[in-house]
Amino acid sequence: MVASDQVLVTGKQLDTLCINTIRTLAIDAVQQANSGHPGAPMGFAPVAYCLWQDFLRYDPADPTWLNRDRFVLSNGHASMLLYAMLYLTEVRRVDDNGQVTRDHTITLDDIKHFRQLGSRTPGHPESHITTGVETTTGPLGQGVGNSVGMAIAGKWQAANFNRPNFEIFDFNVYAICSDGDLMEGVGSEAASLAGHLKLSNLCWIYDNNSVTLDGPASWSFSEDVATRFIGYGWNVTRVADANDLEMLARAFDTFHKTTDRPTLIIVDSHIGYGSPHKHDTNAAHGEPLGEEEVRLVKKFYGWPEDAKFLVPDGVLEHFRDGIGKRGRDLRAQWAKQFADYSQKYPELAGRLSRMQHHELPDGWDKNLPTFPADAKGVATRESSGKVLNVVAQNIPWLIGGSADLATSNKTTLKFEGAGDFQADNYAGRNLHFGIREHGMGASVNGMTVSGLRAFGATFFNFSDYMRASMRLAALMQIPSIFIFTHDSIGLGEDGPTHQPIEQLASLRAMPNMIVLRPGDANEVVEAWKIIANLQHSPATLVLSRQNLPTLDRTKYAPASGAAKGAYVLADAPGGKPQVILLGTGSELSLCVEAYEKLKSEGIAARVVSMPSWAIFEKQDAAYKESVLPAEVTARVSVEMAATFGWERYTGSKGRNIGMHRFGASAPLKDLLKYFGFTVEKVVAEAHAAIAGK
């Protein structure tokens, strides 16, 4: 197929030449790195080629185009398939300011440095590193989960921004997925939700290659995938040979014609297809082929056996004439329409610009509530619900919902026009995720990378079900919002299965995750101000079920101190404390009570509210010292959770009041007394800390 003198080829020969270029780039990159998965890119190269070259509405010269089709490689171990497409279609790089540059996102040199330190071709696709990677994938099931969020975003944007004769949004979302994506629970949750919502702009392309890392898929997977997805409410079609470009095209046409449900295209492929050993062990098991096998495969393709990273003449030009020209023309047509739209609907166009650049609307923080001092107080889930409804009215693209717990999480948007997002009303802003925490987290990330500010909510203990999605939000540097209520043993009678213990510590340990546990209603307001302004970090907002006193801010420091993560709430005379009490959330008021008791005893104490360790750590050394002076070593932390990590702030001489076992089922007052969350206990520990015991 490839002569040494680069004979010009046309038609089907050119298709084959391009497909084999994708394959051999993957083979050579993996072989040179001595690490990676060559089999999936080899087997599915024709599918990616057909989709990108003939169907994907995407302009490589502007990967930020609002109405571009989204392509998700959910089986991220096949990353070289995506890197080859980004290179061959000459997708431009977007800089840190969001500007499209003249540089290509991936060069041939990047492919030669596959899986190397600092390269734009890491082992699995990472969206914050490589332009053109719509979302970070690798943990199986996450990509398809994100794709559902992208499809929700597309439907929502169309319903809210399109106007008669102005179809600004009508993009499709394509996700290539593997057996692993369909086996993972998050994939099932996402598929079920997509079918329920009838997301007709969503197409999953299932690489049915009958192989997993352990060996034949039949060892662990024998379900009838087609019947399962029909049961979910999907349209299902099949392509019996991944190399059949005509049948692939017919399947994509079927997707385009399906307007009432999502589509699953099952494509039968062979790992490492084209090799004389179609089920080659190395290709199947995620290892380089080895030099000898590489030569055999290239010989089978009609490729120069000694050539490495070869891109034959005519291949780049063919992609320029295909997706390059088609994408450029489609974007130009859209841009002309959008210019007219901007003239007629300037407010909507301005809103889209702010969404794309992660900017807030003017006056986004107007009418935020302030809460008067109240000894009885209010649960932070309640005050958060009030603040959320104001913020959501001021930020029209803030949408979200709960995993079947909206009434408990207080996350229902109740203002006029909020509405429910359903198959018959894609304009609604209240999402009903059902009991699908993992799918909810992945969908929230998909909406967030699509320009929306999306939130998902459940009980804090069930953050365990969505941890993988939360971790990827932090890794991707996107401002997803995760709201958790029932944050401690304070939820009472439901008992240990519902009472979080270790979750705070584990999420605080997660890089780039902003954990916020406000101590009263006014700290909740400050927490939402922080969340609204986040651009490159997700937020975990942790809220109480039980009422918390609303502190008297004429007596104690203003809640605005929360903006720095930690602040001095109540201080000793002259700012010279003998002991420092540190608290968060529902335990903050307990620290204040203990402070007052100590003061009555003549003990000079300081109360430090620490709603966010992560934000406090970003402050300068002088501020940290002003809050936690090194000379004061008598310190007591109070938190109804694992004490792990508090030693950073209490030091070797400090005392930590917390949970050292799972909770118990009992009324709240009984639990507080049993586990030692009382004024008497805090005062006793303060005395012990001062005495150095």
C-alpha positions in Angstrom: 0.0 0.0 0.0 2.9 2.4 0.7 5.6 2.4 -1.9 9.0 3.8 -1.0 8.5 6.5 -3.6 5.2 7.6 -2.0 2.9 6.8 -5.0 -0.2 9.0 -5.0 -3.3 7.0 -4.0 -6.9 7.9 -4.1 -10.4 6.8 -3.0 -10.5 3.6 -0.9 -6.8 3.2 -1.1 -6.4 6.7 0.5 -8.9 5.7 3.2 -6.8 2.6 3.9 -3.6 4.6 3.9 -5.0 7.0 6.5 -6.3 4.2 8.7 -3.0 2.4 8.6 -1.2 5.7 9.4 -3.3 5.9 12.6 -2.5 2.3 13.4 1.2 2.6 12.8 1.6 5.8 14.7 0.0 4.0 17.7 2.2 1.0 17.2 5.4 3.1 17.0 4.5 5.4 19.9 3.8 2.4 22.2 6.9 0.5 21.1 9.2 3.5 21.6 7.7 4.3 25.0 7.8 0.6 25.9 4.5 1.2 27.5 0.8 1.4 26.5 -2.0 -0.2 24.7 -1.6 -0.6 20.9 -4.4 -3.1 20.3 -7.5 -0.9 20.7 -6.1 1.9 18.4 -5.2 -0.7 15.8 -8.7 -2.3 15.9 -10.7 0.8 16.1 -8.7 3.1 13.8 -11.3 2.7 10.9 -14.1 3.8 13.3 -12.3 6.9 14.4 -11.3 7.7 10.8 -14.9 7.4 9.5 -16.3 9.5 12.4 -13.8 12.3 12.2 -13.3 12.5 8.5 -17.0 12.3 7.4 -19.3 13.0 10.4 -17.8 14.9 13.3 -18.9 18.6 13.1 -15.6 20.0 14.4 -13.2 22.6 13.1 -9.6 21.7 14.0 -8.7 25.4 13.6 -11.1 26.4 16.4 -11.5 23.6 19.1 -13.4 26.1 21.3 -16.3 26.5 18.8 -19.4 26.4 21.0 -21.4 24.2 18.7 -18.7 21.6 18.0 -19.5 18.0 18.3 -17.9 16.4 21.3 -15.7 13.3 21.0 -15.0 11.3 24.1 -12.5 8.4 24.3 -14.0 6.7 27.3 -11.6 3.8 27.0 -8.7 6.2 27.7 -6.1 3.4 27.6 -6.5 3.7 23.8 -5.2 7.3 24.0 -2.9 6.9 21.0 -6.1 6.7 18.9 -7.1 10.2 20.0 -3.6 11.6 19.8 -3.2 10.3 16.3 -6.5 12.0 15.3 -5.6 15.3 16.9 -2.2 15.2 15.1 -3.5 14.1 11.7 -6.4 16.6 11.7 -4.1 19.4 12.9 -6.1 20.6 15.8 -4.9 24.0 17.1 -3.6 24.5 20.6 -5.5 26.7 23.1 -3.3 28.7 25.5 -3.8 29.3 29.2 -5.9 32.4 28.4 -8.3 30.5 26.3 -7.0 31.9 23.0 -6.6 29.6 20.0 -3.0 29.7 18.8 -1.4 28.9 15.5 0.4 26.0 17.0 -0.9 22.4 16.7 -2.0 20.8 20.0 0.0 17.7 19.1 3.1 17.4 16.9 4.8 14.3 15.6 7.5 15.0 18.2 4.8 14.8 20.9 3.7 11.4 19.6 7.4 10.3 19.7 7.3 11.4 23.4 4.2 9.4 24.2 4.0 8.7 28.0 7.1 10.7 28.8 7.4 13.3 31.5 6.0 16.7 30.6 4.6 15.5 27.2 1.2 16.5 25.8 0.6 12.8 25.2 0.3 11.2 28.6 -0.7 7.6 29.1 -4.4 8.5 29.3 -6.0 11.7 27.8 -6.0 14.7 30.1 -8.1 17.7 29.2 -6.1 20.3 31.1 -2.9 19.2 29.3 -4.0 18.6 25.7 -6.3 20.8 23.7 -8.9 18.7 21.9 -9.3 16.2 24.8 -12.8 17.2 25.8 -12.6 15.4 29.2 -10.0 13.4 31.1 -10.5 9.6 30.8 -8.9 6.5 32.0 -10.9 5.2 34.9 -13.4 3.1 32.9 -16.9 4.3 32.8 -16.1 8.0 33.6 -15.9 9.1 29.9 -19.4 7.7 29.1 -20.6 9.2 32.3 -19.2 12.6 31.3 -20.8 12.2 27.8 -24.2 12.1 29.4 -23.5 15.4 31.2 -22.3 16.9 27.9 -25.5 15.7 26.1 -27.6 17.2 29.0 -25.7 20.4 28.5 -26.4 20.4 24.8 -30.1 19.9 25.2 -30.2 22.5 28.0 -28.3 25.1 25.9 -30.5 24.5 22.9 -33.7 24.9 24.9 -32.4 28.1 26.6 -30.5 29.8 23.8 -32.0 28.8 20.5 -34.5 31.1 18.9 -36.7 30.9 15.8 -34.4 30.7 12.8 -31.3 30.7 15.1 -30.3 27.1 15.9 -27.2 28.1 17.9 -26.9 24.7 19.7 -27.5 21.4 18.0 -24.2 19.5 18.7 -23.9 15.8 19.1 -21.8 13.9 21.6 -19.9 10.7 20.5 -18.2 8.4 23.0 -16.1 5.4 22.1 -16.4 2.8 24.9 -15.1 -0.6 25.8 -16.3 -3.7 27.6 -14.9 -2.2 30.7 -17.0 1.0 30.4 -20.1 -1.1 30.1 -19.1 -3.4 33.0 -18.4 -0.5 35.4 -21.4 0.5 37.5 -21.1 4.2 36.5 -21.6 3.2 32.9 -24.8 1.5 33.7 -26.0 4.5 35.8 -25.2 6.9 33.0 -26.8 4.7 30.3 -30.0 4.4 32.4 -30.2 8.1 33.0 -29.6 8.9 29.3 -32.3 6.6 28.2 -34.8 8.0 30.7 -34.0 11.6 29.5 -34.2 10.5 25.8 -30.9 12.2 24.9 -31.0 11.9 21.2 -27.8 13.9 20.8 -25.8 11.1 22.4 -24.1 8.2 20.6 -21.9 5.6 22.2 -19.8 3.4 20.0 -19.0 0.1 21.7 -15.7 -1.6 20.8 -16.9 -5.2 21.0 -13.5 -6.9 20.7 -14.2 -9.8 23.1 -11.0 -9.2 25.0 -10.2 -7.7 28.5 -6.9 -7.3 30.2 -7.2 -10.7 31.9 -8.0 -12.5 28.7 -11.2 -13.4 26.8 -14.1 -11.2 27.8 -16.2 -14.4 28.0 -14.4 -15.2 31.3 -16.3 -12.4 33.0 -18.9 -10.9 30.6 -21.7 -12.7 28.8 -24.6 -10.4 29.0 -26.6 -9.4 25.9 -25.6 -5.8 25.6 -28.0 -5.0 22.8 -31.0 -6.2 24.7 -29.8 -4.4 27.9 -29.6 -1.1 26.1 -32.9 -1.6 24.4 -34.3 -2.0 27.9 -32.7 1.3 28.9 -34.6 2.9 26.0 -31.8 3.3 23.6 -31.7 2.8 19.8 -29.3 0.0 19.1 -27.6 -0.8 15.8 -24.6 -3.1 14.9 -21.7 -3.1 12.6 -20.3 -6.6 12.1 -16.8 -5.5 11.0 -14.9 -2.4 12.3 -13.2 -2.2 8.9 -16.4 -1.7 6.9 -16.5 2.0 6.3 -19.8 1.8 4.4 -21.6 0.1 7.3 -20.0 2.5 9.8 -21.3 5.4 7.8 -24.8 3.8 7.7 -24.7 3.4 11.5 -23.8 7.1 12.0 -26.6 8.1 9.6 -29.0 6.0 11.7 -27.9 8.0 14.8 -28.5 11.3 13.0 -32.0 10.2 12.0 -32.9 9.0 15.6 -34.6 11.9 17.3 -36.2 10.4 20.3 -33.5 8.4 22.1 -29.8 7.9 22.5 -28.0 5.5 20.1 -25.6 2.6 20.8 -23.6 1.4 17.9 -22.1 -2.0 18.6 -19.0 -2.5 16.5 -17.4 -5.9 16.3 -13.6 -5.5 16.1 -10.5 -7.5 16.7 -7.8 -6.2 19.1 -4.8 -5.4 16.9 -6.9 -6.1 13.7 -4.8 -6.4 10.7 -2.0 -8.3 12.4 -1.4 -11.8 11.2 -2.0 -12.7 14.9 -5.4 -11.0 15.3 -5.6 -11.8 19.0 -2.0 -11.0 19.7 -1.3 -11.4 23.4 0.7 -8.2 23.9 -1.8 -6.1 22.0 -4.7 -7.5 24.0 -3.0 -7.1 27.3 -1.8 -3.6 27.0 1.8 -4.1 26.2 4.1 -3.1 23.3 4.0 -5.6 20.4 7.8 -6.2 20.4 10.1 -5.3 17.5 9.5 -8.6 15.6 5.8 -8.4 15.8 5.9 -4.7 14.8 7.7 -5.7 11.6 5.2 -8.5 10.8 2.2 -6.1 11.4 3.7 -3.4 9.1 4.4 -6.0 6.5 0.8 -7.2 6.7 -0.3 -3.5 6.2 2.0 -3.1 3.2 4.0 -0.6 5.2 7.8 -0.1 5.1 8.9 -2.4 7.8 11.8 -0.2 9.1 9.9 3.1 8.9 8.9 4.7 12.2 6.4 7.4 12.7 5.7 7.5 9.0 3.0 9.8 7.7 2.8 9.2 4.0 2.3 12.0 1.4 -1.3 12.8 0.9 -2.5 11.8 4.4 -2.4 15.2 6.1 -3.8 16.8 2.9 -6.7 14.3 2.9 -7.7 15.2 6.4 -7.4 18.9 5.5 -9.8 18.4 2.6 -12.1 16.3 4.8 -12.7 17.3 8.4 -10.6 20.4 7.9 -12.6 21.9 5.1 -16.0 20.6 6.3 -15.4 21.9 9.8 -14.2 25.3 8.6 -17.2 25.7 6.4 -19.7 24.6 9.1 -18.1 26.9 11.7 -18.1 29.8 9.3 -21.8 29.3 8.6 -22.5 29.2 12.3 -20.3 32.2 13.0 -22.3 34.2 10.5 -25.6 33.1 12.1 -24.2 33.9 15.6 -23.2 37.4 14.5 -26.8 38.0 13.5 -28.0 36.3 16.7 -25.8 38.6 18.7 -27.3 41.7 17.1 -30.9 40.5 17.8 -30.3 38.9 21.2 -27.3 40.7 22.7 -28.1 39.7 26.3 -28.1 36.0 25.4 -24.9 36.3 23.3 -23.2 38.1 26.2 -24.3 35.3 28.6 -22.7 32.7 26.3 -19.5 34.7 26.2 -19.4 34.8 30.0 -20.1 31.1 30.2 -17.3 30.3 27.8 -14.8 32.4 29.6 -15.9 31.3 33.1 -17.0 34.8 34.0 -19.8 35.6 36.4 -22.7 37.9 35.5 -22.7 41.4 36.8 -24.5 41.5 40.2 -24.2 37.8 40.6 -24.0 38.3 44.4 -26.9 40.7 44.8 -29.7 40.0 47.3 -27.6 37.4 49.2 -29.2 36.8 52.6 -27.7 37.8 55.9 -28.8 35.8 58.9 -29.5 37.5 62.3 -28.0 36.1 65.4 -30.2 33.2 66.7 -29.3 30.8 69.5 -31.7 28.2 68.1 -30.3 28.7 64.6 -30.8 26.8 61.4 -29.2 23.8 59.8 -26.6 24.7 57.3 -28.4 22.6 54.7 -31.4 25.0 55.2 -29.4 28.2 54.9 -27.5 26.8 51.9 -30.8 26.1 50.2 -31.8 29.7 50.6 -28.4 31.0 49.4 -28.4 28.6 46.5 -31.7 29.8 45.2 -30.5 33.4 45.2 -27.2 32.6 43.5 -29.0 30.4 40.9 -31.4 33.3 40.1 -28.4 35.6 39.6 -26.3 33.0 37.6 -28.7 31.7 34.9 -26.5 28.8 33.9 -26.2 27.3 37.4 -28.1 24.0 37.3 -28.1 20.8 39.2 -29.9 18.4 41.4 -29.7 15.6 43.9 -29.5 11.8 43.8 -33.1 11.4 44.9 -32.6 13.6 48.0 -33.5 17.1 46.9 -35.9 17.6 49.8 -33.3 16.5 52.3 -30.4 18.3 50.6 -32.5 21.5 50.2 -31.2 21.8 46.7 -34.5 22.3 44.8 -34.5 25.6 42.8 -37.9 27.0 43.6 -38.0 30.4 41.9 -40.3 31.1 39.0 -39.1 29.6 35.8 -36.6 27.2 37.3 -38.5 24.1 36.2 -37.5 20.4 36.0 -35.1 19.1 33.4 -37.0 16.2 31.8 -37.4 14.6 28.3 -40.3 16.9 27.6 -38.7 20.0 29.1 -35.0 20.4 28.4 -35.1 24.1 29.6 -35.5 23.1 33.3 -32.8 23.7 35.9 -33.7 21.1 38.4 -32.1 17.8 37.5 -33.4 14.5 38.9 -30.5 12.1 38.9 -32.3 9.3 40.7 -30.4 7.0 43.0 -27.3 7.2 40.9 -24.6 9.0 42.8 -21.7 7.8 40.7 -23.5 8.7 37.4 -24.5 12.1 38.9 -20.9 13.0 39.7 -19.7 12.0 36.2 -22.7 13.9 34.6 -21.9 17.0 36.7 -18.3 17.0 35.3 -19.7 16.6 31.8 -21.9 19.6 32.2 -19.1 21.6 33.8 -16.7 21.0 30.9 -19.5 22.1 28.6 -19.7 25.6 30.1 -22.4 25.2 32.7 -22.0 25.6 36.5 -23.4 22.3 37.6 -24.0 20.8 41.1 -24.9 17.4 42.4 -26.0 16.6 45.9 -26.5 13.7 48.3 -25.7 12.7 51.9 -22.0 13.1 52.8 -21.5 9.4 53.5 -22.5 8.7 49.9 -19.6 10.8 48.6 -17.9 7.4 48.6 -20.1 6.4 45.7 -19.0 9.3 43.6 -15.4 9.7 44.7 -13.9 8.7 41.3 -15.8 11.5 39.6 -14.8 14.0 42.3 -11.2 13.1 41.9 -11.3 13.6 38.2 -12.9 17.0 38.6 -10.0 18.0 40.8 -7.5 16.4 38.3 -9.2 18.2 35.4 -9.1 21.6 37.2 -12.8 22.2 36.6 -15.2 24.0 39.0 -17.8 21.2 39.6 -19.9 21.7 42.7 -20.6 18.8 45.1 -23.1 19.5 47.9 -23.3 17.1 50.8 -25.7 17.2 53.8 -26.0 15.0 56.9 -22.4 15.7 57.5 -21.7 13.9 60.8 -23.0 11.6 63.6 -25.3 14.6 64.1 -27.8 13.1 61.8 -28.7 10.8 64.7 -30.9 7.7 64.5 -29.9 6.6 61.0 -26.7 5.3 62.5 -23.3 4.2 61.3 -24.2 3.3 57.8 -25.2 6.9 57.1 -22.8 8.7 59.5 -19.6 9.9 57.7 -16.4 9.6 59.7 -13.4 9.5 57.4 -14.8 11.4 54.4 -13.6 14.8 55.5 -10.0 13.7 56.0 -9.9 11.8 52.7 -11.3 14.7 50.7 -9.0 17.2 52.3 -6.2 15.0 51.2 -7.3 15.3 47.6 -5.2 17.7 45.6 -7.0 20.8 44.2 -10.3 19.9 46.0 -11.7 22.9 47.9 -13.5 21.4 50.9 -15.8 23.8 52.8 -17.6 23.0 56.1 -19.2 26.3 57.2 -20.0 26.7 60.9 -23.2 28.8 60.7 -25.6 30.3 58.2 -23.4 33.4 57.5 -20.4 31.2 56.9 -22.6 29.4 54.4 -23.1 32.7 52.5 -19.3 33.2 52.4 -18.8 29.6 51.2 -21.1 30.2 48.3 -19.2 33.3 47.4 -16.0 31.2 47.3 -17.7 28.5 45.2 -19.1 31.0 42.6 -15.7 32.4 42.0 -13.9 29.1 41.5 -12.6 28.6 38.0 -10.0 25.8 38.2 -11.0 23.8 41.3 -14.1 21.8 42.3 -15.8 22.4 45.6 -17.1 20.1 48.2 -19.7 21.8 50.4 -20.4 19.9 53.6 -23.6 20.8 55.5 -25.4 19.8 58.6 -28.8 18.2 59.1 -29.2 19.6 62.6 -29.8 23.2 63.5 -26.7 25.3 64.4 -26.7 28.5 66.3 -26.3 31.6 64.1 -23.5 33.4 65.8 -23.8 37.0 66.9 -21.4 38.8 64.6 -21.6 42.0 66.6 -19.9 40.1 69.4 -17.7 37.8 67.3 -15.7 38.4 64.1 -17.6 38.8 60.8 -18.1 35.7 58.7 -16.2 37.3 55.8 -13.1 35.9 57.4 -14.1 32.6 56.0 -12.8 33.8 52.6 -9.3 33.1 53.9 -10.1 29.5 54.9 -9.6 30.1 58.6 -9.9 33.2 60.8 -10.0 34.3 64.4 -13.7 34.2 65.4 -13.3 35.1 69.1 -10.1 36.2 70.8 -8.4 36.6 74.1 -7.7 40.1 75.6 -4.9 41.7 73.7 -4.8 38.8 71.3 -2.7 36.8 73.7 -4.4 33.4 74.1 -3.3 30.7 76.5 -5.2 28.1 74.4 -6.6 28.0 70.8 -9.8 26.1 70.1 -10.2 25.1 66.4 -13.5 24.0 65.0 -15.5 23.6 61.8 -19.2 23.1 61.0 -21.5 22.1 63.8 -18.7 22.0 66.3 -17.8 25.7 65.8 -20.6 26.8 68.2 -19.4 24.2 70.7 -16.0 25.9 70.6 -17.6 29.2 71.2 -19.5 27.9 74.2 -16.3 26.4 75.6 -14.5 29.8 75.0 -17.1 31.6 77.1 -16.9 29.0 79.9 -13.1 29.3 79.9 -13.3 33.1 79.9 -15.5 32.9 83.0 -12.8 30.8 84.6 -10.2 33.5 83.8 -8.6 31.5 81.0 -7.6 33.5 77.9 -8.8 31.5 74.9 -9.1 32.0 71.1 -11.6 30.4 68.8 -10.5 29.8 65.2 -13.0 28.8 62.6 -11.5 26.7 59.9 -14.2 26.1 57.2 -11.5 25.3 54.5 -8.1 23.9 55.1 -7.2 24.1 51.4 -7.9 27.9 51.3 -6.1 28.5 54.5 -3.0 26.8 53.2 -2.9 29.2 50.3 -2.5 32.2 52.6 0.9 33.8 53.3 3.0 32.8 56.3 2.2 36.1 58.1 -1.5 35.6 58.0 -1.2 32.0 59.1 0.9 33.1 62.0 -1.6 35.8 63.0 -4.3 33.1 63.2 -2.2 30.3 64.7 0.8 31.9 66.5 3.6 29.4 66.8 4.2 30.3 70.5 0.8 29.1 71.5 1.2 25.3 71.6 -1.9 24.6 73.7 -4.5 23.8 71.0 -7.7 21.8 70.8 -9.5 20.7 67.6 -13.1 19.8 67.7 -14.8 18.0 64.8 -17.3 15.1 64.6 -15.1 13.2 62.2 -11.8 11.3 62.1 -9.0 13.4 63.7 -6.6 12.4 61.0 -4.8 15.5 59.7 -5.7 17.8 62.6 -2.2 17.4 64.0 -1.0 19.7 61.3 -2.7 22.5 63.2 -2.8 21.3 66.8 0.9 20.1 66.8 2.5 17.5 69.0 1.2 19.1 72.2 -2.3 19.6 71.0 -5.5 17.7 71.7 -8.0 16.4 69.1 -11.6 15.8 69.9 -13.1 13.6 67.2 -14.3 10.2 66.2 -12.1 7.1 66.6 -14.8 4.6 65.5 -17.9 4.4 63.4 -21.0 6.1 64.9 -24.1 4.7 66.5 -27.9 4.9 66.1 -29.4 7.1 68.7 -31.0 10.6 69.2 -28.5 13.4 68.7 -28.3 14.5 72.3 -27.4 11.0 73.4 -24.7 10.7 70.7 -23.1 14.0 71.6 -22.8 13.0 75.2 -21.6 9.5 74.4 -18.9 10.6 72.0 -17.7 13.5 74.1 -18.9 16.5 72.0 -19.8 18.6 75.1 -18.7 21.9 76.5 -17.3 20.1 79.5 -15.2 17.8 77.4 -13.8 20.7 75.3 -13.0 22.8 78.5 -11.3 19.7 80.1 -9.1 19.2 77.0 -8.3 22.9 76.9 -7.0 22.7 80.5 -5.1 19.5 79.7 -3.5 21.2 76.7 -2.5 24.3 78.8 -1.0 22.0 81.4 0.9 20.2 78.7 -0.5 16.8 79.8 
